[in-house]
Amino acid sequence: MKIMPLLFFCALLSVSACQNSPSKNQTLSPTAPLSAQQFTDALTQHTWSYTPPNSSVPILVNISTQGTQIYSGCNQISKAHVLDGNHLQSKGTQIQTLMGCGTLESQENLATQIFTDVHLDIQTHAKDQKKLNVSLKNGAIYTFQALPYISDLSYYDAELLKKFTWQHQTDEQSLDQIQPLLINFTADRMLFYAGCNGQSQKYILENKTLIPKSDFRSQVKFCGNTQHEQHIAHIMSKPMNIRFNFSTALPTLILESKYQPNMIFQAIPRKQDLKST
């Protein structure tokens, strides 16, 4: 009679082990490889970014089934290719604008050399973040980060601003801060929210400089101490240089101003309503 409870207890242990093991394996095992169609979709529906060491300017690439568009801060380059599964082989003569690129010339040459005769591999990581490994015949491998598709690479900064919501990253918080500052950019306005009043400012983007214009708008709700909101409004009324860091899964935005320390913003999925949780 004592054998049955023992068998029942062992059965429970076995069921428990079977229930727990998949979640553990799911955490440790790599993402399943993409099918041929999934690979093509991922390859052609993203813009791919790689920033060489000792450079702040990214190499940006759009890849279709027939050609590659490349931009590295100077000339716009177009190359036809044959895409056979994971293998890309350029063909014909590349077409490009003919501007002198100064210090960017060597980086531009690298960009055109990378997409000549290569093997492509896409890996999917946490939160569906994708990376493109480009393997050359000489053994060199370049890893590109996936970005939302940018149709005009020469205006990538203006397009990228509008693709995400930008969340301020700082260890220094004011006493009346309710939440981190969030910013959305439209074609001509930046909208910012820090937990109380929604505010917006008209702007233009020229030569990677964010230039605020007139027409500041704000809600008028009482939120206690308003010094933090007033400080934000003051900051956003000054011209700021912009640059991006592509070393993380989602880019970071750095706002540089002679009036204050640099501000760093992390890209998060775009919120249509900054007040939504």
N, C-alpha and C positions, 0 to 999 in steps of 0.2 A: 504494500500500500504506500510505502514511502518513495517508491520509484516514480510514481506518476507526478507528484509535486516537483520532483527534481527535473524530470523531463520537461514539464511545463515551464519551469524557471529557465532552463536552457533554451527553450524555444523562444521565450521572450527576449533573451539576450541576443539570439540570432536575428530576430526581427529588428531589434533596436540597432544592431550593427548594420543591417542592410539599409535601414532608413537613414542613418547618419553618414555612411560612407560616400554617397553621391555628392552631397554638398561639400564635403571636404575635398573630394577629387576635383569638383568643379572649380574650387578656389585655386588648386595647385596646378591643374592641367592647362595647357595652352588652348587658345581658341581654335575651334575646328577650322581647317583650311577652307578657303573660299572656292566655290564652284567657278567654272570658267565664266559664266554670265555674271556672277557676283563680283569677280575680279575685274571684268571689263567695266561694270557699272561703277564700282568704287574708284577705279583708275580715272575714268572720264568725267565723273561728277564732282570731283574735288580739285581745288588748286593745291599744288604741293610746294612746300617751302623748306629750303635748307640754307642756313647761315654759316658760311665758312668760318673757321677759327680766325680770330683777330679782325673780324669784320662785323659791322652793325647793319649791313645791307643784305637782305635775303636774296637768294636765287629763287624766283617764283616760276612755276611751270604749270601749264595746262596741257594735258595729253588727251588727244582724241584717238579714234581708231585709225586716222590717216596722217596726223601730223602733230607736231609739238610747238607750243608757243612758249618762249622763254623771255624773262625780263629780270635784269639784275641791277636796276637803278640807272641804266643809261639807254642802250639801244633795245628796240623791240625786235626779237628774232623769231623767225618762223622756219621750221624744218619739216619736210615731208618724211614719212617713215613707213615701214612695213611692220605691223604688229602681229606676230605669230605666237599666239598663246602668251607666254611670259617673256618672249624675246622681242626686243625692239631694235630694228636696224634702219638707220637713216638712209635716205636715198636722194639723189639729185643735189642741187645747189641750194643752200639756205638763203632766205631773203631777210634783210634787216635794214633798219635805218642806219645812217652813217654819221653818227655824232662821235666826236672825240670824247673818250671816257676817262682820261687821266688815270687816277689810281684804281679805278674800277675796271680797267681794261683786262688785267690778268684774271680777275674774277669772272668777267664776261667770257673770256676764252675758256676758262674751266667749265662754265655752264654749258657751252656748246660742245665741248669734248665729252662731257658726261653722257649726253643723250645721242650717242653715235652708234654703238653696237653693245647693247647691255641686256642683262637679265633683270627682270622686275619681280619683286615679291612684296605683297601687301600683308601686314600683320595687324590684327585688331586687338587692342588692349582694353583696359578698364574703361567703362562708360562709352564704349564703342569708338574710342579714339584710334585712328588708323595711322600707320607709318608705312612709308614706301621705301624699301631697300633697293638701291640701284647698284648692281654688281657689274664692274667693268672686267674685261678680259685680263687686265694686269693684276687682278686681285683686289683692287680698291673697291670699297663699298661706301656709298653715300646714303644717309638716312634722311628722308624728307618727311615733314609733318603734314598731315592733312588739314586743310583749311576749307571753309565754305567756298564754293566756286566763285571766282572773281572773273568777270568777263573781260574787263580791260585791265590788264596787269600793270600798265604804266600809271594807273590811278588807284593802285591797290590800297594805299593808305586811306583815301577817302571812302573806298568801298568797305574796307575792313572795319572802320569805325562804325559803320551802320549795320554790320553783321551780328554784333554782340551787344549785350549789356555789360558795362564796365564797372567793376566793384573796387572801391578804394582799399588798398592794403596799407595798414600802418599800425605800429605798436603804441603810438601816442594818441590817446583819446581825450577829447575835451570832456569836462564834467557834465555838460548838457547834451552830449551826443546820444542820440536814440539808437541809431544803427549806422553801419558803414554807408558812405556816400555811394549812390548809384547814378550812372550817367547813360543815357541813350542819345545817339546822334541820328538826326534825320538829314535830309539834303541841305537844310539851311539853319537848323536849330539844334542846340544841345539842351536836353531835358535832364534835370538833376533832382534827386530826392534823397533826403537823409532822415526820414521818419515822420515828418510832420507836413510842411507845405511843399507842394510841387512847384518847382521853379524852372524857368527856361530862359535861354539867351540866344539871340540870333548870332550866327558866326559865318565866316568864310575860311577856307583852307587854301593857303598860298605857300608854295615852296616848303611844305612840311611845317608850316606855322599856323596855329589855330588863332584866328583873329576875331575876338568878340566884336559885335556891332551893337547898334542900339536895340530898342524894343525888348528890354528885360521885363519878364512877367513873373508874378508870384501869386499863389493863393495867400489869403490873409486869415489863417487860423491861429489861435493862441495856443502855444505849445510850452508855456513856461519860459525858461531862459532861452532867448533866441540868438545868443551870441554865436553859436555854432553855425546856424543858418546864415547869419549875416557875414560870417567869415567865408563861408562857401561862396556866397554871392560876390564877395569882393575878389576872391581868387579867380573865379570864372569870368571876371570882367577884364582880366589882363591877358595880353598875348602870350602864348606858350608854344614852344617847339614840341613836336611829337615824334616819337620813335617807338618801334615795336621790338620786343624780345620774343623770338620764336623757339627758345630752348625748352619750353614746357609744352605739355600736351595742347593746351589752349594758350594763345599769345598773351603777353602782358603789354600794357600801354604805359609809356613813360612820358609825363608832361613836364617839360623843363622851362623854368622861368627865372629871370634875373631878380624877380621880386620875392621869391620864396624858395624853399627846398623843393627838390623834385618830388612829384607825386606819382605813385605807381598804382596802376589799376589792373586787376585780373579779369580777363574775359570770362563771362559766364553765358549760358544760353540766353538769348535775347528775351527780355520780358516786354510784352506789349504795354503792360501797365506796371510801372515801377513800384506801385504801392501794393501789388499782389505779393503774397507770401510764397 
